Amino acid sequence: MPELIVYGIVLGSIIALGAIGLTLVYGILRFANFAHGDLLTTGAYIALFLVTGLFPWLGIPDTTFGSLSFGWRMALAFPIAMVCVAMASILFDRILYRPLRKKRSGPVIMAMSALGASFIIRMIVLILWGADSLFYRPGVLRPAIELPLEIKIRPDQILILLTVLSLVVILYLFLQRTKMGKAMRATADNIELARVSGIDTERVIIWTWGIGGALAAAGGVLYGIDVQLHPYMGWNFLLPLFAATILGGIGNMYGALIGGLIMGVAQQVSTAYLLPTYKPAIAFIVMILILLFRPRGIFGGRRA
Amino acid sequence: MMVLEVRNLTSGYGETDILQDVSMKLDENEIVSIIGPNGAGKSTLLKTIFGILKPRQGFVRLQDEEITGLSPDRIVRKGMSYVPQVDNVFPSLTIQENLEMGAFVRTDDYRDRLQEMYDLFPLLKDRRNQKVGNLSGGQRQMVAMGRALMLDPKVLLLDEPSASLAPMLVEMIFEKIVDINKTGVAIVVVEQNARETLKISNRGCVLSMGRKVFEDTGKAILENEEVGKLYLGG
């Protein structure tokens, strides 16, 4: 059981990365981005292309760091994938969502076009890489480290937790200390007042998509390192992402973080009693139970 | 010298004209109040002046520059700020952060201005790291005005600053408006609280059914029995 909780925290931290991006976009644009899960997929496959395609061709050596399963190739691919997906999400906003916003399209139309975008992304991944599960580094799993309470954890998983932790700290400092970060929070609070104050809300929106995309890419790559890559990986994450977002209070970044961890732990712990196929159902049962008592999520926020 | 001129303004939402052919002006260091019954078009007038609504006819001129049809974020850079009646603060931000957001377009060092705001609203200084969402109505109104003043505007537009405040606070807010005016800011204030507002106003415009029906000095309107009976509630 303690081991399942630890695995749940690893999975939850990945869900949290996606949920934070989802909640930031929702907070500012009031828009349920059904394509957000597929941004995780995009990030994971961009990193795969770099690690197994471009970098070997460039002659970057296939090393590994200590007892981790990856080395320089992944260390380089990770930030590049984040930047690429950040740019892709900004591009999607410019060519798809922004024109719809200008036409004052309703939430249903926005959500449906996001759904359409998610299909397009997934099909492109399927065409380019096929429908099979892939790995960044095929082969034997690295030996696990034994912790007290019979917890076996792989070095990769420890690094995943540390990576998520540092990304969250960086994002926290950005939102609390920088001018753009404060403007993002202000815009999420009240976009009309932000405009009236002279805040360039279009620039805020670009930053929001960029950050949301980058975090999603990070989540996707980390999941790829921890488990495997699959064209439907992001799509399968979508339900827990939304559950985590709603659970934490929509628009609340810190809530999304906690919501993600709860989702991850609930799903992993459930596998001790149920078939893993029921994992998504568990996520929803937990969400419904919490919302029954805290309709605005654990930490409050906007109504779902 | 005239800092704001509104000429023959017609505007509204969708197909309906709320505001019809309204003209007014604001001189330097003046307070002009816009009064009249509910639905007279007072807030619509402010929103149109500030570019939130696009006028169908007429023009708005700020310090000899035509600003008709400009967006609010452009107008705010030209020296006019606006405090909406509701939702006029960022509740999840601290007092200090709210003021910083008011200075968003400034790239210079605005710490002096911040200090001036805390001098103007001393109550806010001790609580500057508190979230605005936890403040009382009167304190929020001060934050809202402080936010709007961070750019050191020539003209300030206030939409019902005393709405939903306790009587004691209403008096305090009106004192603050006079204080702000003394620092060289010309003010257009829309109010339900007509008598109190006229006392501090140089001039007043009475709006009814979207048209300007009367204009005079604040004192003269207060003494005018007919206007009093029709528009100031007896």
Interface residues (C-beta under 8 A of the other chain):
Chain A: K179 K182 A183 R185 A186 A188 D189 N190 E192 L193 A194 R195 V196 S197 G198 I199 D200 T201
Chain B: F50 I52 S71 P72 D73 V76 R77 Y82 P84 D87 N88 V89 F90 P91 S92 L93 E97 N98 E100 M101 G102 F104 V105 R147 A148 L151
